[in-house]
Amino acid sequence: MRRKPKIINKNNRVSVLYCTEKGEQLSARETDALSRDLVPGLFPVEITPRGKKTILTFDVTGYIALPSYLKSGLRKQHFAALLADVFYLLKDFQERFFSVSAVLLDHDFVFIDPATKKARFIFIPVQLFTGGTSIREFYMGFVKNTVFSQHENLDYKDELEKILKRGINVSLFDLEEYIISITDNLL
């Protein structure tokens, strides 16, 4: 089993650290793009060689961890906006040939910009890296961990859960159609 990254809070700076294991190699294209902050929605990486290992550092200072944001009492419009943001970021990563399996989809490692309410992810630029969380588990975490505002009809939450539980794999088409329908209903 692969080691999880660590969240370090030191000197008023919050960082996520990942130490490569013996034999893991960095992917040059992704490392270059991340170190130059060229991919919207992904945190830039700082790379520190340490013997045969490499320390990857992602500065998340000033961001809110996704679980804290989800527990803040979201209204439908904020839930829909976040879901759309996450969906289209993950789609954009794939279009840029950044493997979604190398994105940390663990809710503890997804962060929200408090000013824009936009999500940012951590991508581990290690060849053949897999984060271990499936797309289904990741999106189900939204359903299970969100505290919704009182007095709202939560049919949209139940509908999302049905889409996620349907079939062997999550239908990204159905998920996108769902996101379009709940965001259109808010306009």
N, C-alpha and C positions, 0 to 999 in steps of 0.2 A: 504494500500500500504506500502510496506517495505521501510525503510529508505535506502538511498544510502550511501556507504562509503564516506569518505572525504579524499581529498588529502591535506596533511599538509606539508608546506615547512618552516622548522624552524631550525636554527643553522646549515646551510649548509647540512641538512639532509631532504630528501623527503620521506614521509611515507604515506601509505594508512591506514586509521583507520576505523574499523567497530566496533560499539558498539552494543552488543546483546540487544534484546528487552526482556521485561519481559516474562518469560516462555520459552525462547529459550534455548536449551541445546546444548552443544558442543558434537561432535561425537568423542569419545576417540581414535579410530583407526586413523582417519584422522588427528586429532590434534597432536597425537604423531608423526606421519610420517612427518607432516609439521614442527613441532618444531625442529625436528632433521634433516631437510633439506634432506629427503630421496626420494623425488619425483622430478625427472628432469623436468624442465619446470614450476614448481610451486615455488613461493616465500616462504621462511620459515616464520613462524608466531611467534610473541612474544605475550604471553597471560598475561593480567593484570586483575585480579579480582578487581571489584569496586562495593562493596555492592552486590546487587542482579544481577548486570550486569557484563559483561566481555568485556574488550577492546582487540580487535585483531589488532595488528600492523604489517604491512608488510613494510620492508625497501626497497624502490625502488630507492635509491640514485644512480646516475650515469647512470640510464636507460633513454631511450627516449620513451615518450608516443607514442603509435601507430599512432594517428592522425598526429603528427609532422613528423614521419617517412614516412607515406604515402604521405605527401605533399612535400617530398624532391625531387620529380622528378625521379621516379623509371623506370628503364629499365625492359624489359621483364624478363631477367634472375633473377633480384632481386625480382620482383613481384612473379615469379614462385617459387623461393626458399622460400620466406616468406609464401606463400600459402601452400606449401608442409610441411614446418616446423609446422605451425599451425594445419593443418589437422592431421599430425601424432602425434603431442603432444596430441590433444584431443582424438584421438584413443587410445593412450597409457594410458591416464587417465582412460578411460572406462575399459581397460584391467586390470588395477590395482584396479578396483571397486571404483573409485572416480567419483561420479555422475557429469556429465558435466553440469547439471542444477545448481550446486553449484559453478561453475567456473564463474567468472565475465566476461561475453562476451561483455560487454560494451567497445567499443574501447578506452574510456578514462582510463580504468583500465587494459589495456594490454600494456606491455612494451617491448621494444627491447633493447637488449644488443648491445651497439654501436660497440664493438670490433668484435663480432661474427655474428651480424645481426640476432640472434636467438630470438624468442619470449619467454616471460615468463608471466605466468598468476597468478592471485590471486584466491585462492580457499577458500571459506568461510566454515569452518568446523562446521557448525551448522546443527543439524538434520532437515531434510525437507526444507533446504534453497533452494530457487530458485532465480536466478539472474534476471529473467525477460526478457532477450533478447533471441530470438529464434536463432537457428543455421542459418536459412535463413536470418534473419535480420543481423546477425553478418557477414556472408560472403557477403551479398549485400553491406555492409559498405565498403568492400574492393573495390568493383566495383565503388561505388559512390564517395568515398573519396580519391582515389588514383590519384595523379597528375603524369601522365606518361611522359616520355621523349618525346621531340618533334621528329618528323620525323620517328616515329615507326608505323608500321602497328598494329592497335589495334584490329584486328579480335579476338585474344585470349580473350580480355576483353569482347567482345560481346558474345562470346561462353559461357563464365562463367555465364554471366547474363541469358542467355537462360536456362542453366542447373538449375540455382537457381529458376527460375520462373516456371519451369515445374512441374506439379502435385501438390498435396496437401502438401506433405512433400518433403523435399530435399532428393534426392537419394544420399546417401553417396557413393554408388558404382559408380554412374555416376561422382560424384565429384572426387573420387579417380582416375578413368580412365582419366578424364580431366587433373588432376595434373600430372599423369604419362606421358600423351602425351605431355604436354608443357615442362616438365622438360627433357624428352627424346629428344625433338627437339632442345634443347639447347646444347646437348653434341656433 
